């Protein structure tokens, strides 16, 4: 659920920004902008669905911790000669086989044999957790620029997405 629908490039965008956006051509899309007030007023507590590819070892760690949380590591996509993509059901069967093995060398060997086996996982986290770097690094700078609450409507971010 977006903070607002895409608004396009603002009418008062700088020539430098317009040039930057033009250089992206069709690969740059969904141009928009938000004020700092809009960012702060938005309800960031709703949950968002994320997905990624995990190998067997990452699945073992993720399922051992808590599937309600995001995995420690994952990738958006993976290809390669030795990579094997499997369904979630197949990965669950591999997990069962892993847990049936004796701890130690048997499990380590099984993980090594299946190190290049990946399945797509999905999880949900609060929206604020999905943008934790933005909240930790960018919002404090925007607040400093706004110099308190009086400038919340005068500070904005201008952005677009790429393919």
C-alpha positions in Angstrom: 0.0 0.0 0.0 1.8 3.1 -1.2 2.0 6.3 0.8 0.4 8.0 -2.2 -0.3 7.3 -5.9 2.6 8.2 -8.2 2.4 12.0 -8.9 5.0 12.4 -11.6 7.9 14.7 -11.6 7.1 17.9 -9.7 6.5 21.0 -11.8 9.3 22.8 -9.9 11.9 20.0 -10.2 15.4 21.3 -11.0 16.7 21.0 -14.6 19.4 18.7 -13.2 16.8 16.3 -11.8 14.8 16.4 -15.1 17.9 15.6 -17.0 18.7 12.7 -14.6 15.2 11.3 -15.0 15.4 11.7 -18.8 18.6 9.7 -19.0 16.8 6.8 -17.4 14.2 6.8 -20.2 11.6 4.1 -20.0 13.8 2.2 -17.4 12.9 5.0 -14.9 9.2 4.8 -14.0 6.6 5.7 -11.4 8.0 9.2 -10.8 6.7 10.8 -7.6 7.5 12.9 -4.6 6.5 13.0 -0.9 6.8 15.6 1.8 8.4 14.8 5.0 5.1 15.3 6.7 3.5 12.7 4.5 6.3 10.2 5.3 5.9 10.8 9.0 2.1 10.7 9.0 2.0 7.4 7.1 1.1 4.2 9.1 4.3 2.1 8.8 3.0 -0.6 11.0 1.1 -2.6 8.3 2.8 -5.8 7.2 4.4 -6.2 3.8 5.1 -9.4 1.9 8.6 -10.0 0.8 10.2 -12.9 -1.0 13.7 -14.2 -1.8 15.7 -17.3 -2.8 17.4 -19.2 0.0 19.6 -22.3 -0.2 19.2 -25.2 2.1 21.6 -23.9 4.7 19.7 -20.6 4.8 16.4 -22.4 5.1 17.7 -24.4 8.0 18.8 -21.2 9.8 15.6 -19.3 8.9 13.2 -22.1 10.0 15.2 -22.7 13.2 14.9 -19.0 14.2 11.4 -17.9 13.3 9.7 -17.9 10.0 7.7 -14.9 10.9 11.0 -12.8 10.7 12.9 -12.2 7.5 15.8 -14.6 6.8 19.3 -13.3 7.7 20.4 -13.7 4.1 18.6 -14.2 0.8 18.9 -13.2 -2.8 16.4 -11.7 -5.3 17.4 -14.3 -7.9 20.2 -16.7 -8.6 21.4 -18.4 -11.7 24.4 -20.5 -12.6 25.5 -23.8 -14.0 25.3 -25.6 -10.7 22.2 -23.9 -9.3 19.1 -26.0 -8.8 15.8 -24.3 -8.3 13.2 -26.4 -6.4 9.7 -25.8 -5.1 9.0 -24.9 -1.5 7.5 -28.4 -1.0 10.8 -30.0 -2.2 12.8 -27.8 0.1 10.5 -28.8 3.0 11.3 -32.4 2.2 15.0 -31.6 2.2 14.6 -29.9 5.5 12.9 -33.1 6.9 15.8 -35.2 5.6 18.3 -32.8 7.1 16.7 -32.9 10.6 16.5 -36.7 10.5 20.3 -36.9 10.2 22.6 -37.1 13.1 24.0 -33.7 14.1 27.6 -33.1 13.0 29.3 -34.5 10.0 26.2 -36.1 8.4 24.3 -32.8 8.4 27.4 -30.9 7.3 27.8 -33.3 4.3 24.1 -33.1 3.4 24.3 -29.2 3.5 27.4 -29.3 1.3 25.7 -31.7 -1.2 22.7 -29.3 -1.4 24.6 -26.0 -1.1 23.4 -24.9 -4.6 19.8 -26.0 -4.1 17.5 -22.9 -3.8 13.8 -22.4 -3.2 11.8 -19.2 -3.0 10.6 -18.2 0.4 8.0 -15.6 1.4 7.6 -13.8 4.7 5.9 -10.7 6.1 7.4 -8.0 8.2 6.2 -4.5 9.3 6.7 -1.9 6.6 9.0 0.1 8.9 11.3 -2.9 9.2 11.5 -3.1 5.4 12.9 0.4 5.2 15.0 0.4 8.4 18.0 2.0 6.7 15.9 4.9 5.3 14.5 5.5 8.8 17.9 5.3 10.4 19.9 7.3 7.9 17.7 9.5 5.7 14.8 10.6 7.9 17.1 12.2 10.5 18.8 14.2 7.8 15.4 15.3 6.4 14.3 16.3 9.9 17.5 18.4 10.3 16.8 20.1 7.0 13.3 20.8 8.1 14.6 22.3 11.4 11.8 20.9 13.5 8.1 20.5 12.7 7.7 23.9 11.0 9.3 22.7 7.8 7.7 19.3 7.4 5.7 20.4 4.4 8.7 22.2 2.8 11.0 19.2 2.7 10.4 16.5 0.2 12.0 13.5 -1.5 11.7 13.2 -5.3 12.2 9.7 -6.7 11.4 7.0 -9.3 11.9 3.3 -9.7 14.1 1.5 -12.2 13.6 -1.8 -14.0 
